[in-house]
Amino acid sequence: MEEENKNPMDLNGDGKVTFGEKVQYYAGKAGEKVEAGVKKVYEGVKEDAKDALEDAKVLAAKAKEKGKEVYDKAADKAKDVYAEAKENAAELAEKGKAKAAELTEKGKAKIQDLKDKKEA
């Protein structure tokens, strides 16, 4: 029964509560409160960090998806440009062949003309 009436500030159990014991007792209580507050802040920060991580994962997935869209559009555009360039090159090659054939015929005609003049 004596234990039930014991003052919690009587840290050394001598039945007297000194000023030093009061200071120690309240410092301990303040420490407990600070520790509880720090723990509460830590838990809140931990939850915020989890939320931020989830948000980052969502944003990363969106960025990856958007990157793929941009890549696909660029690849399609590159294919279109390549096809157009290939078509233009084929047209230029045909024009070049036609011009070369024309010049060849003109050259042959000129040579024949010179031969004819030499023989005459």
PEKANOR-V924987 format. One record per pair of residues at least 12 apart in sequence whose ideal C-beta (glycine too) atoms are under 10 Angstrom apart, sorted by the first residue. I is the first residue (numbers start at 0). GAP is how many residues later the second one is. If there is no record, write none. Layout:
i=I gap=GAP
i=I gap=GAP
This chain:
i=1 gap=13
i=6 gap=14
i=6 gap=18
i=7 gap=13
i=7 gap=17
i=7 gap=20
i=7 gap=21
i=8 gap=12
i=8 gap=13
i=8 gap=14
i=8 gap=15
i=8 gap=16
i=8 gap=17
i=8 gap=19
i=8 gap=20
i=9 gap=12
i=9 gap=15
i=10 gap=13
i=10 gap=14
i=10 gap=17
i=11 gap=12
